[in-house]
């Protein structure tokens, strides 16, 4: 169950991320020219939210879960994006990227724990999100540097999406532990009756 959540997160986020990074690779000049740097980053965050929210919502337990999840995910990812952008604009180098990745991930994880009332899982949520995001982002950055151009951007998108998505899948599995236990207890009680 944990593995399918991690895999579902990685594939859902990875596929959307490749599409978002493709818009950077093939239409980046338009985004920067018409929206400016901050506007382009915000537009890409909104594209990611719109695409990944529904796919990741499938990892949430219960009827209507995907729809319920989308609003909370939008808030959490937007907060992550704004924190990342603030760090990047303050320090437009590796320090800003690192601070943005870590602080943004912490905010994302806090909002995810709040959404599911999974505060006891905060250490696991933060660890999974941070490892997935940092590895995905910086491996992607290295691939972008090595291959350059559109191919490098697409590889960065794939790496970032797979890594952060795996972390999100892990986090969603962790924050729903209590719900899975209550459902199992209810099923066992019905079976005994």
QUIZIKA-V503878 format. One line per field, one symbol per residue. ss: DSSP state (A for helix, B for strand, O for the rest). phi: phi as a letter, one per 30 degrees, with the letter a starting at -180 (. if undefined). burial: 1 if it has 9 or more other C-alpha atoms within 8 Angstrom, else 0. Layout:
# QUIZIKA-V503878
ss = ???
phi = ???
burial = ???
This chain:
# QUIZIKA-V503878
ss = OAAAAAAAAAAAAAAAAAAAAAAAAAAAAAAAAAAAAAAAAAAAAAAAAAAAAAAAAOOOOOOOAAAAAAAAAAAAAAAAAAAAAAAAAAOOOAAAAAAAAAAAAAAAAAAAAAAAOOAAAAAAAAAAAAAAAAAAAAAAAAAAAAAOAAAAAAAAAAAAAAAAAAAAAAAAAAAOAAAAAAAAAAAAAAAAO
phi = .ddddddddddddddddddddddddcbeddeddcciddddddddddddedddeddddddcdjdidddddedddedddddeddddddddddbdaddddddddddddddeddddddechcddceddddddddddddddddddddddddcihdddddddddddddddddddeddddddcedddddddddddddddd
burial = 0000111111111111111111111011001100110011110111111111111111110000111011011111111111111111001100011111111111111111110001001101110111111111111111110001011111111111111111111111111100000000000000000
